[in-house]
Amino acid sequence: MGLNEDLGRRLRALRREQGLSLSELSRRSRVGKGTLSELESGLRNPTLETLYALATALGHPLSAVLSDPAPEGGAGSGAAFPGVSGTGVTATLLERHEDAAAVTDVFRVTIRAGATQESAAHVPGTEESLMVLTGTAVVGPPHDTRTVGPGDSARWRADAPHLYSAPDGDVHGILFVRYPSAVRGGGGPGQ
């Protein structure tokens, strides 16, 4: 099975677990029904924005769509999915760690030079932190951005719109996305 087929299988399983039709998930995520059908069939390459919209609508961390679940109380590799790109960010899932308090996704990210990617709010209680390896990033909520250089990090609430920008050249870093433990149960927004 190919990568798109694996991703489609996981999307379909998460949707069916919640008893949602394609139409209902389309409405909740604001992703077109045709696009969703093609993703579930493994016929379409997803964008980072689309996958986050679907994962958020399903009330799951992004890693639930990108990789099979980690064993209870442990870490799982995200190596099954090599990376997904959005408007300005490419993210590769390195690890998913799950315990009683939270699910933490760890990504290797590249923010492209001159790009700004706006990210919609994730599930309530989600936080992100970025450790910059090279370059200078501008990250966080639009009204409270932080400028972060090599060796520095920034943390912000990700349950509100936020952005990533690389004004002076490519930025390479490690992004931690921490979801509250309630997310594992699939109780997403509007449910």
Helices and strands as residue ranges (DSSP letters): H 3-17, H 22-29, H 33-40, H 48-58, H 63-66, E 75-77, E 84-85, E 89-98, E 102-111, E 116-119, E 127-134, E 137-140, E 146-148, E 153-157, E 162-165, E 171-180, G 181-185
